[in-house]
């Protein structure tokens, strides 16, 4: 036995003796896993700030494209909190609370405060996080990635804080926002802050460029860990055809994950001739976030006829269609089986099987769309012009029915 082994045995025996006679001092560097019986944990309901939309004690992401008015939108919600007003869906905010706002992108004096005034906020209940200060009165910028402890002290000192707005949320990440581990480490402190102080943390983010058509939650810029850590992801977009904008639930681990509301950003004047903007809320919108955003972001006449997603959308636009026939039409227009599969997945195509055995057939159909009466029209569909598409001068084969390919699918070749 080596001298080293002998010393280790001596240390272990000494620890055992100390444990027995009660003389061992607690060691903060010595950890054990903690498992608790489920029966010892009291179940509690979700504490909602805005029922089914924003929860207290949780992280919510508000994402959207440039021009959707994300900050103005969240400021409108913050104003509702300060005065216990009405939420956009017509429900009532149960009680007033204080709000803390940190923004690295907007000046408090000429942007944030005028917008709060226009939204009717109780300014006595709104606190703007301008920076940090030491005991000598020296100031420095506030860093959400490193100053969470200071923020927690302020939350406790202010008291009755219901909502914290962080704009942009990526500022809370120290490291690469495209790396899941960096994002998780950075946001975990924000998640813990929300839970510990029972406040709703709403982080504002942007959509990734070129992410149109993807799952709305996946459009949040940076690593997918952003959407994974947030309990709710809200998305906003502006209609390409008018000034109507939409707010939709893209993901929720704790409530509904569909439905939305429309809104507009309108100019107004507050105080002594200060020009600003405010939100004017519209009505509710049914449908998934993907459907709501697709309707808002659609540009008439701007379809990419070589896009398999658009091709399949046009094929199925008039209703369910035999799966084999739809696949054959896609093949006739030059799309591969892999492209067809990906297009079907992106569109969330519904597959319904009918019959049994040799009589079994499958039908493809688009998911439900926005109901009539929505603030913006559903996507209009066109046959492509001659010379455009996969079949040379003939364009994408378009029959009299307006679908791609011939209207009679009975003689279609195998796919």
C-alpha positions as CSV (number, residue, x, y, z in Angstrom):
1,X,0.0,0.0,0.0
2,X,1.4,3.4,-1.0
3,X,1.8,6.3,1.4
4,X,-0.9,8.2,-0.6
5,X,-3.4,5.3,-0.1
6,X,-2.7,5.2,3.6
7,X,-3.4,8.9,3.9
8,X,-6.7,8.6,2.1
9,X,-7.8,5.8,4.5
10,X,-6.8,8.0,7.5
11,X,-8.8,10.9,6.1
12,X,-11.9,8.7,5.6
13,X,-11.7,7.2,9.1
14,X,-11.4,10.7,10.5
15,X,-14.5,11.8,8.7
16,X,-16.4,8.7,9.9
17,X,-15.3,9.5,13.5
18,X,-16.4,13.1,13.1
19,X,-19.7,12.1,11.7
20,X,-20.3,9.8,14.7
21,X,-19.4,12.2,17.5
22,X,-21.1,15.2,15.7
23,X,-17.9,17.3,15.4
24,X,-17.8,17.3,11.6
25,X,-18.2,20.8,10.1
26,X,-20.5,21.3,7.1
27,X,-18.6,21.4,3.8
28,X,-20.1,23.7,1.2
29,X,-18.2,22.0,-1.5
30,X,-19.7,18.6,-0.7
31,X,-22.9,18.0,-2.6
32,X,-25.5,15.2,-2.8
33,X,-28.4,14.7,-5.1
34,X,-31.8,15.7,-3.6
35,X,-34.8,13.6,-4.4
36,X,-38.2,14.5,-3.0
37,X,-41.3,12.3,-2.9
38,X,-44.0,13.6,-5.2
39,X,-46.4,13.3,-2.3
40,X,-44.4,15.9,-0.4
41,X,-44.8,18.5,-3.1
42,X,-48.0,20.6,-3.0
43,X,-49.6,21.1,-6.4
44,X,-50.4,24.7,-7.3
45,X,-52.1,26.3,-10.3
46,X,-50.4,28.4,-12.9
47,X,-50.4,32.1,-11.8
48,X,-51.5,34.0,-14.9
49,X,-50.9,37.6,-15.6
50,X,-52.9,37.4,-18.8
51,X,-54.8,34.1,-18.8
52,X,-53.5,31.6,-21.3
53,X,-51.0,34.1,-22.7
54,X,-48.5,35.4,-20.1
55,X,-47.8,33.6,-16.8
56,X,-46.2,35.0,-13.7
57,X,-43.0,33.2,-12.6
58,X,-42.3,32.2,-16.2
59,X,-40.3,33.4,-19.2
60,X,-42.3,34.5,-22.2
61,X,-40.7,35.5,-25.6
62,X,-42.3,38.1,-27.8
63,X,-40.8,37.6,-31.3
64,X,-41.6,39.2,-34.6
65,X,-40.4,40.7,-37.8
66,X,-39.1,44.2,-38.1
67,X,-42.1,46.6,-38.4
68,X,-44.5,44.5,-36.4
69,X,-44.4,46.9,-33.4
70,X,-43.1,44.4,-30.8
71,X,-41.9,46.9,-28.3
72,X,-45.0,49.1,-28.6
73,X,-47.1,46.0,-28.2
74,X,-45.4,44.9,-25.0
75,X,-45.6,48.5,-23.7
76,X,-49.3,48.4,-24.3
77,X,-49.5,45.1,-22.2
78,X,-47.4,46.7,-19.5
79,X,-49.8,49.7,-19.3
80,X,-52.6,47.3,-18.8
81,X,-50.8,45.8,-15.8
82,X,-50.2,49.2,-14.2
83,X,-53.9,50.1,-14.2
84,X,-55.5,46.6,-14.1
85,X,-57.1,47.3,-17.5
86,X,-58.6,45.1,-20.2
87,X,-56.4,42.6,-22.1
88,X,-56.6,42.5,-25.9
89,X,-59.0,39.5,-25.8
90,X,-61.5,41.3,-23.6
91,X,-60.6,39.7,-20.3
92,X,-59.8,41.8,-17.2
93,X,-56.4,42.2,-15.6
94,X,-57.2,41.1,-12.1
95,X,-55.0,43.6,-10.1
96,X,-52.6,46.4,-10.8
97,X,-48.9,45.8,-10.4
98,X,-45.5,47.5,-10.9
99,X,-43.5,47.1,-14.2
100,X,-39.8,47.2,-14.8
101,X,-38.5,48.0,-18.3
102,X,-35.0,47.6,-19.6
103,X,-34.3,48.5,-23.2
104,X,-31.0,48.9,-25.0
105,X,-32.6,49.9,-28.2
106,X,-35.0,52.8,-27.3
107,X,-34.4,56.0,-25.4
108,X,-36.6,56.4,-22.3
109,X,-37.3,60.1,-22.7
110,X,-38.3,60.4,-26.3
111,X,-39.6,56.9,-27.0
112,X,-40.5,54.7,-24.0
113,X,-42.2,57.3,-21.8
114,X,-44.3,58.8,-24.7
115,X,-45.4,55.3,-25.7
116,X,-46.3,54.5,-22.1
117,X,-48.3,57.8,-21.9
118,X,-50.1,57.0,-25.1
119,X,-51.0,53.5,-23.8
120,X,-52.5,55.1,-20.7
121,X,-50.0,53.6,-18.2
122,X,-49.8,54.7,-14.6
123,X,-46.3,56.1,-14.8
124,X,-45.9,55.9,-11.0
125,X,-45.9,52.1,-11.4
126,X,-43.3,51.9,-14.2
127,X,-39.6,51.7,-13.5
128,X,-37.0,52.2,-16.2
129,X,-33.8,50.4,-15.6
130,X,-31.2,53.0,-16.8
131,X,-28.0,51.4,-15.5
132,X,-26.1,50.6,-12.3
133,X,-24.5,52.9,-9.7
134,X,-21.8,52.3,-7.0
135,X,-21.5,53.9,-3.6
136,X,-19.5,56.8,-5.1
137,X,-22.4,57.7,-7.4
138,X,-20.5,56.4,-10.5
139,X,-22.7,54.9,-13.1
140,X,-22.3,52.2,-15.7
141,X,-24.6,50.5,-18.2
142,X,-26.8,47.7,-16.9
143,X,-25.9,44.2,-18.3
144,X,-28.7,41.7,-18.2
145,X,-26.1,38.9,-18.7
146,X,-24.1,39.8,-15.5
147,X,-26.2,42.0,-13.3
148,X,-29.1,39.7,-12.5
149,X,-28.2,39.9,-8.8
150,X,-28.6,43.7,-8.8
151,X,-31.9,43.4,-10.7
152,X,-33.2,40.9,-8.1
153,X,-32.3,43.5,-5.3
154,X,-34.3,46.2,-7.2
155,X,-37.3,43.9,-7.7
156,X,-37.3,43.2,-3.9
157,X,-36.9,46.9,-3.1
158,X,-39.6,48.1,-5.4
159,X,-42.1,45.4,-4.4
160,X,-45.3,44.2,-6.1
161,X,-43.5,43.8,-9.5
162,X,-45.7,41.8,-11.9
163,X,-43.9,42.3,-15.2
164,X,-40.3,42.7,-16.4
165,X,-39.6,43.6,-20.0
166,X,-36.2,42.8,-21.5
167,X,-35.5,44.3,-24.9
168,X,-33.7,42.5,-26.6
169,X,-33.7,39.2,-24.8
170,X,-30.4,38.1,-26.5
171,X,-28.6,40.7,-24.3
172,X,-29.2,38.2,-21.4
173,X,-26.9,35.7,-23.1
174,X,-23.1,36.0,-22.6
175,X,-21.6,34.1,-25.4
176,X,-22.9,32.9,-28.8
177,X,-26.6,33.2,-29.1
178,X,-26.6,30.4,-31.7
179,X,-25.1,27.9,-29.3
180,X,-27.6,26.0,-27.2
181,X,-25.3,25.7,-24.2
182,X,-24.5,29.4,-24.1
183,X,-28.2,30.3,-24.4
184,X,-29.3,27.9,-21.7
185,X,-26.6,29.1,-19.3
186,X,-27.5,32.8,-20.0
187,X,-31.3,32.4,-19.8
188,X,-31.4,30.1,-16.8
189,X,-30.6,33.0,-14.5
190,X,-33.6,34.9,-16.0
191,X,-35.8,31.9,-15.6
192,X,-34.8,31.5,-12.0
193,X,-35.4,35.2,-11.4
194,X,-38.9,35.0,-12.7
195,X,-39.7,31.9,-10.6
196,X,-38.1,33.3,-7.4
197,X,-39.9,36.6,-7.5
198,X,-43.2,35.4,-9.2
199,X,-42.9,37.9,-12.0
200,X,-43.7,37.6,-15.7
201,X,-40.5,38.1,-17.7
202,X,-41.2,39.1,-21.3
203,X,-38.2,39.1,-23.5
204,X,-38.4,40.7,-27.0
205,X,-36.7,39.1,-29.9
206,X,-36.6,39.1,-33.7
207,X,-37.3,36.6,-36.4
208,X,-34.4,35.0,-38.2
209,X,-33.9,36.2,-41.8
210,X,-35.4,33.9,-44.4
211,X,-37.3,31.9,-41.8
212,X,-40.8,32.4,-43.4
213,X,-42.7,29.2,-43.8
214,X,-40.9,27.6,-40.8
215,X,-42.6,26.7,-37.6
216,X,-43.3,30.1,-35.9
217,X,-41.5,29.1,-32.7
218,X,-38.5,28.1,-34.7
219,X,-38.3,31.5,-36.3
220,X,-37.0,33.1,-33.1
221,X,-33.5,34.3,-33.9
222,X,-30.6,32.4,-32.4
223,X,-30.5,28.9,-31.0
224,X,-33.7,26.9,-30.6
225,X,-32.8,26.9,-26.9
226,X,-34.5,30.3,-26.7
227,X,-37.9,28.9,-27.5
228,X,-37.2,25.7,-25.5
229,X,-36.6,27.6,-22.3
230,X,-39.5,29.9,-22.6
231,X,-42.8,28.5,-21.4
232,X,-44.7,30.6,-23.9
233,X,-43.6,32.1,-27.3
234,X,-45.7,34.8,-28.8
235,X,-45.2,36.0,-32.4
236,X,-46.2,39.1,-34.2
237,X,-46.3,40.1,-37.9
238,X,-47.6,42.9,-40.1
239,X,-49.9,42.2,-43.0
240,X,-48.2,42.9,-46.4
241,X,-51.5,44.1,-47.8
242,X,-52.6,46.7,-45.2
243,X,-51.6,48.1,-41.8
244,X,-53.2,45.3,-39.8
245,X,-50.8,43.3,-37.6
246,X,-51.4,40.0,-35.7
247,X,-50.3,38.6,-32.4
248,X,-50.4,34.8,-32.0
249,X,-49.5,32.1,-29.6
250,X,-46.8,30.0,-31.3
251,X,-45.9,27.7,-28.4
252,X,-47.1,27.2,-24.8
253,X,-46.1,24.4,-22.4
254,X,-48.7,25.7,-19.9
255,X,-51.8,26.8,-21.8
256,X,-53.3,27.1,-25.2
257,X,-50.9,27.3,-28.2
258,X,-53.3,28.6,-30.9
259,X,-55.4,31.7,-31.6
260,X,-54.5,35.3,-31.8
261,X,-55.6,38.9,-31.9
262,X,-55.3,41.6,-34.5
263,X,-54.0,45.1,-33.9
264,X,-52.8,48.3,-35.6
265,X,-50.1,50.7,-34.7
266,X,-51.5,54.2,-34.9
267,X,-49.7,57.6,-34.5
268,X,-50.8,60.0,-31.7
269,X,-49.7,63.0,-29.8
270,X,-49.1,63.2,-26.0
271,X,-48.0,65.8,-23.6
272,X,-46.9,69.1,-25.2
273,X,-46.9,68.1,-28.8
274,X,-44.9,64.8,-28.5
275,X,-45.5,62.5,-31.5
276,X,-45.5,58.8,-30.7
277,X,-47.4,55.6,-31.4
278,X,-49.8,53.3,-29.6
279,X,-51.6,50.0,-30.2
280,X,-55.2,49.8,-31.3
281,X,-56.5,46.3,-30.6
282,X,-58.8,44.5,-33.0
283,X,-60.7,41.2,-32.7
284,X,-59.8,37.7,-32.0
285,X,-58.4,35.4,-34.7
286,X,-58.8,31.6,-34.8
287,X,-56.2,29.2,-36.2
288,X,-52.6,28.1,-35.5
289,X,-49.8,30.6,-35.4
290,X,-48.5,29.2,-38.7
291,X,-51.9,29.8,-40.4
292,X,-52.2,33.3,-38.9
293,X,-48.7,34.4,-39.9
294,X,-49.0,32.9,-43.4
295,X,-52.2,34.9,-44.0
296,X,-50.6,38.1,-42.7
297,X,-47.3,37.7,-44.6
298,X,-48.7,36.7,-47.9
299,X,-47.9,39.0,-50.9
300,X,-50.4,38.6,-53.8
301,X,-48.5,37.8,-57.0
302,X,-45.3,37.1,-55.2
303,X,-45.4,33.3,-55.2
304,X,-42.3,31.4,-56.1
305,X,-43.6,28.9,-58.6
306,X,-40.5,26.8,-58.2
307,X,-41.1,26.4,-54.5
308,X,-42.5,22.9,-53.7
309,X,-44.3,24.3,-50.7
310,X,-46.3,26.8,-52.8
311,X,-46.9,24.2,-55.5
312,X,-48.4,21.7,-53.0
313,X,-50.4,24.5,-51.4
314,X,-52.0,25.4,-54.7
315,X,-52.7,21.7,-55.5
316,X,-54.6,21.3,-52.2
317,X,-56.2,24.7,-52.0
318,X,-59.6,23.5,-53.2
319,X,-60.0,20.7,-50.7
320,X,-58.8,17.1,-50.0
321,X,-57.1,15.3,-52.8
322,X,-56.0,11.7,-53.4
323,X,-52.4,11.5,-52.0
324,X,-51.2,9.5,-55.0
325,X,-52.7,12.0,-57.4
326,X,-51.2,15.0,-55.6
327,X,-47.8,13.3,-55.6
328,X,-48.1,12.6,-59.3
329,X,-48.9,16.2,-60.1
330,X,-45.9,17.3,-58.1
331,X,-43.7,14.9,-60.0
332,X,-45.0,16.1,-63.3
333,X,-43.9,19.6,-62.3
334,X,-40.3,18.4,-61.6
335,X,-40.4,18.0,-57.8
336,X,-38.7,15.0,-56.2
337,X,-40.2,12.7,-53.7
338,X,-38.0,14.3,-51.0
339,X,-39.2,17.8,-51.9
340,X,-42.8,16.6,-51.8
341,X,-42.3,15.1,-48.3
342,X,-40.7,18.3,-47.0
343,X,-43.4,20.5,-48.5
344,X,-46.0,18.2,-46.9
345,X,-44.3,18.6,-43.5
346,X,-43.9,22.4,-43.7
347,X,-47.6,22.8,-44.6
348,X,-48.7,20.4,-41.8
349,X,-50.7,18.5,-44.4
350,X,-53.5,16.4,-42.9
351,X,-53.4,12.8,-44.0
352,X,-56.6,10.8,-43.8
353,X,-56.8,7.1,-44.7
354,X,-60.1,5.6,-45.9
355,X,-61.1,2.0,-46.6
356,X,-59.4,-1.3,-45.9
357,X,-56.9,-3.7,-47.5
358,X,-56.7,-3.2,-51.3
359,X,-59.3,-0.5,-51.1
360,X,-57.3,1.6,-48.7
361,X,-56.7,5.2,-50.1
362,X,-55.0,8.2,-48.5
363,X,-56.2,11.8,-48.9
364,X,-54.1,15.0,-48.3
365,X,-55.6,18.2,-47.2
366,X,-54.4,21.6,-45.9
367,X,-55.0,22.2,-42.2
368,X,-57.9,24.5,-41.2
369,X,-57.5,28.1,-42.2
370,X,-58.6,31.4,-40.8
371,X,-62.4,31.8,-40.7
372,X,-64.3,34.2,-42.9
373,X,-64.4,37.7,-41.4
374,X,-60.7,37.8,-40.3
375,X,-59.0,41.1,-40.7
376,X,-57.0,40.0,-43.7
377,X,-57.7,37.8,-46.6
378,X,-56.5,34.2,-47.1
379,X,-53.9,33.6,-49.7
380,X,-55.2,34.1,-53.2
381,X,-54.1,31.4,-55.6
382,X,-53.0,31.6,-59.2
383,X,-51.9,29.4,-62.0
384,X,-48.4,30.5,-63.0
385,X,-47.8,32.4,-66.2
386,X,-46.4,30.7,-69.3
387,X,-42.7,30.3,-69.3
388,X,-42.4,30.1,-65.5
389,X,-41.7,26.8,-63.6
390,X,-40.3,23.4,-64.1
391,X,-41.8,22.5,-67.5
392,X,-40.2,25.1,-69.7
393,X,-42.4,27.3,-71.9
394,X,-45.5,25.5,-70.6
395,X,-45.2,26.9,-67.1
396,X,-46.3,24.7,-64.2
397,X,-49.0,22.5,-65.7
398,X,-52.3,24.1,-64.9
399,X,-55.7,22.8,-65.9
400,X,-59.0,24.5,-66.1
401,X,-59.7,23.8,-62.4
402,X,-56.8,26.1,-61.4
403,X,-54.9,23.3,-59.9
404,X,-51.4,22.4,-61.0
405,X,-51.5,19.6,-63.6
406,X,-54.5,18.2,-65.5
407,X,-57.9,18.4,-63.9
408,X,-58.5,14.7,-64.6
409,X,-56.1,12.6,-62.4
410,X,-57.4,9.2,-63.5
411,X,-54.7,8.7,-66.1
412,X,-51.8,10.0,-64.0
413,X,-48.7,7.9,-64.1
414,X,-47.3,6.2,-61.1
415,X,-45.2,8.2,-58.7
